[in-house]
Every structure is written in structure tokens, then in C-alpha cells.
Amino acid sequence: MNRFSDYSMHIEKVLRDLTYPGAPLAGLYEPIAYALEAGGKRLRPSLLLMTADAFGANAEAAENAAVGVEMFHNFTLLHDDVMDKSDLRRSRPTVHSKWDENTAILSGDTMLTLATQYVAKVSDSVLRPVLDTFNGMAIRVYEGQRLDMDFETKEQVTLNDYLRMISDKTGALIGGAAKIGALIGGASQKDAELMYQYGEALGLAFQIQDDWLDVFGDSNTFGKPIGGDINNNKKSFLLLTALEAGTPDAEALREAMKLAPGDSKVKIVTRLYERMNVSETCRSAIAQYSKQALKALKGTSLSEETREPFRALLDKLTGRKK
Amino acid sequence: MNRFSDYSMHIEKVLRDLTYPGAPLAGLYEPIAYALEAGGKRLRPSLLLMTADAFGANAEAAENAAVGVEMFHNFTLLHDDVMDKSDLRRSRPTVHSKWDENTAILSGDTMLTLATQYVAKVSDSVLRPVLDTFNGMAIRVYEGQRLDMDFETKEQVTLNDYLRMISDKTGALIGGAAKIGALIGGASQKDAELMYQYGEALGLAFQIQDDWLDVFGDSNTFGKPIGGDINNNKKSFLLLTALEAGTPDAEALREAMKLAPGDSKVKIVTRLYERMNVSETCRSAIAQYSKQALKALKGTSLSEETREPFRALLDKLTGRKK
């Protein structure tokens, strides 16, 4: 077994070496190459490779599926950016702002089919379960995105609604990547399912961490400006936790949401979060999901040594830096 | 063997009986049900069912794949309508005008994965070739759409460019439907390929016919206003044929393209098409592709009797009514 960062470096190279048709179809494929070269930590494909390796597949067998999963992830980002009208992603212009919306829609569609093609390169013996996992995971991602969109205008969103939404939108894809890796590695149905649970719980912990960083993080390491969620009244884990407290501070928070976006609003809401100890609630939720992920991991037939990089990954993704 | 209209009625009923998740996900699935209930002649799924039947599959085995192909077709219409900013389709508001653009994008994405799921319900023995055909066909459709988009702003588009574009955008999907049906019916690789060729040539004949109807059809039976292509200077089979003639009339046509949209422009261009005998060129191109389709059909191992409804379909789709 290697460390997560080894798989991450490997898939980065594989992605860099992909080639695409040129003229007259550059208008379709250039935006795809552009979207994929943006980098990031390559969490999903690296986890897929690491899981396949843990269950005994050689790297090559899992490589195409890893490309497929990363292609899928970037397809969702491309379309999400159109829907959110986001002009920047990882400090670069998004596809629809560099080209145009129609290009982002059509090249995104193409990425979804390319993703399916890459995933379908697995051997015949696992084609059906891998494909079913991939498609099922994709449906959960769309459902999560729909719920997220509906939350923007919905008056009453509970913490439970939110947890369902991020399970679908974030958890399913990370869980799916781990399960596909396990299936390619020849894992039993039970082990594959447990790896899905590991990935899904890791995804939830990671998302809550991300919500926390949006308020309390360092903008240099976080990669986007701090306070974006506060200014957008985004129904994040922090906001919903605080609102459900039902205390006078929660009422004050509800009032603060009516403020116009700006530094003052960010300061006031952050101060309320601090008074309400929301960080502590985040910490304990992250710990709970990490525990859940570890429990699933320990339930598998993997040796303690083989489980080690999965535990390290969990630490890495939830090790909050302030 | 039944007639095309029997398969068409059958798939219509199957599509009507599909069910979707309700609240809280109605916002994702209602637009999908709406898009699919719009009707039309159901060319692609009916052809798939007819081909599967011709090669000996029972109807049920092919039903899901037929749903998948129709779901895919309607997904492309949903996204095309967003890209073209079309407000009406088959006399009803399009999804993005009834709901909004983001809904059309996300529900469209969902339809593509649902389509793949339906197609993947085929038996294990044909899963890989069916899936490969489906994905390969999808890629050709996107490539065709990209070329079509590029043609709008491209100065020089040749008739050959145009034929490649409609082969991809229209031919591939109809060819793919026929091939998938053949594979499900247990056809040989050679027969499956010939059915693809049959469908692709039929698609080309059908598209040229459609271009012709846009100028010379009857708006009641055609389903949209006559002259739309002329007013948009759409690079149709008729326009490109006429421009390539290099005669004084072709020059006059180039001038007429600069006219503002309106009845007068439609009249002038139609008159030029008549003088240049463009209808005759359409007729002979349609005859050529029909012949090609029939040749492929005759090359298969199907009996003359089994081939009959495929020949009848060709007649039906290219039997021009003025």
C-alpha cells in the first residue's frame, strides 16, 4: 500500500496525459481538457485507486475507472458553475465565463458520457456492479443538487434535511468512488458496501469541515474568500445548527441574516457563532462521522496495515487548520 | 412482425406508465415526466423494438432499452432548447420556459443517467456491446450538435460539412437505436452493423426531408411555422446546395440572406430555390440515402418478409407531402 498522496500524484499524471480529438471538434473538447487540468487534490479518483489497490487490483485495471469518476466530478462542477453563475473556480475563469454557457452545457454533457465510457472499461466480470454503482451514485448527486437548489428559497430547512442533501451531493460520489475501487479489486459485496459507507461518512465529515472553514478558515489555505456562506445566507451546517438552538442568540442570528452582505455582516454572524459554540458542534459532528467511517473500515476484511492509509486520509481531511 | 405504428403505440404506453420519485424531489422529476409525455412519433424507440423483434427478441427484453433511447433523445432536446433559447416544442412550453434554465440543465443531466440505467437493463450477454453502442452514439450526437453550433458563425460551410454534421447529430442516434435492437435480438456483429447503417441512412434521408419541409411543407402537418430556416439563414441542405451552384441565382441568394427576417424574405428565397430546382436535388439526395438504407437492409440475414416493415418505414418517413 502507498499513501494517499502517491495515488493522487499518479492520477494527476494520468489525467495530464489524456488526449482529445482536435479540429473541427476543438470547441467541444478544449473546455473538457481545461476543466480537468484545474487540479485539486483528486480525492475521488485517488480514493478509488487506493481502494482497488487495498483489495488487490493492479493500478492499471482501476486507472480508467478513476479517470471516469474524476471526469464525472468535473462535469458536475461545470454544470453547477453555470447554475450558480460562478465566474471563478480554483482562481481560474470557469468554462462558461471563458467560453460561453452553451459550451459549458454541451461539453459538460460530453464529459458525462466520457465518464461512463471510462468507467465501463473495467473487466466484464465487474462491469454490471461497477456501472450500477456509478449510475446510482450519479442519480444521488443530481438529487442532492436539486435539494440544495430548493433550499435557497425554502423557508424551513432542518439540519436533517441538510444532512440528507450533503449525503447525496457529496457523500454519494466519494462513497461510490471507494465502492467502485473495491469492486475492481475483487472485494466481496459486503466489503464493497462497507467501503461505500466509509467514503460516504468521510464525505459528510469533509463537507461539514468545509462549511466550518468557510467561516473560520484561512483564506490562503481555503482557496476562496472567507464568509461567502454567511453573506449568501447559505443554509450551511453552522447556520442550521445555530438556528435550531432556539435561544435568543438564534433569534439574533435570524435578524442578522437580513443584513446586507459585507464585512460587518460576516463579523456579526461569526461573533454569534462563537457565542453559541458552533465550532464545538462542528467538531463533534465531524468526530461522529469520522468514527462512523472508521467503524465501516474496521468491518471490512482488510488488515490493519492495509487500513492505515484510509485512516490517515480521514485525519488529513478532517484535521482542521485554523 | 408488426407494423411500425404498432411498436410506436406500444412504447407510448410504456412511457406513459413510467413512475418517478415524488416529494421532495418533484422539482427534479416532474420536468422529466413532462418532457417525455410530449409525444411525437417515437421513431427511435419504435425502431429499436422493431429491430429487436425482427432478430427474435421478445418485446419485454427490448422495452427498457427503448425507453433509454427515447429518454436520451429527449435529454438532448431539453438541453438543445436551452442552448437555442426555444420557448416552444410541439406547441408546448419547453422545460426551461415552463420552469427555468437551471431546472432544464439538471433534469436533463438526470435524464442522461436514467437513459444509461434503462439501456443497461439488457441481459449480461449483450451489456457491453449495447453500452458501447449507446455511449458511442451519444458522443456522435454531441459532436454533431457542436458542429451545428459552430456552423452558425462559420463563413464557409460546405455541403460535405453539413452531411457530416447531420450524420452525427441525427443519423447516429437512429442508427444506434437500430443496432441496439439488433444486438438485443441476438443479431450477428455484421447484421447489427448493417442495421446501424440502415438507421443512419434513414436518419439522413429524414433530415433532408425535414429541411425541405421547413421551406415547402404545410405548417399544419409539419408542426412548426414554414420558413424558420430561411429567416434564420440556417445552413440547411437546401441553402448549402443552392450556394454551391455558383450561378447568378446563387449570388442573388447570398444577397437575399442579408434581408431582415419576414414574409418577404421567405418568399424571395423560396422563389430562388424554385428557380434553382433545389427540390429536385433534395428528392435525389433522399432517394440516394433511401437506396443506401435499403442496400444495408438487404445485406442482413433477415427474410424479405421481416424486412418489409423497415422498407415501409423508409417510405413513410420520406414520402413527402406538400
Interface residues (C-beta under 8 A of the other chain):
Chain A: P24 L25 G27 L28 H79 V82 M83 N102 I105 L106 G108 D109 T110 L112 T113 L114 T116 Q117 A120 D124 L127 R128 L131 D132 N135 A138 I139 Y142 E143 Q145 R146 L147 M149 D150
Chain B: P24 L25 G27 L28 H79 V82 M83 N102 I105 L106 G108 D109 T110 L112 T113 L114 T116 Q117 A120 D124 L127 R128 L131 D132 N135 A138 I139 Y142 E143 Q145 R146 L147 M149 D150
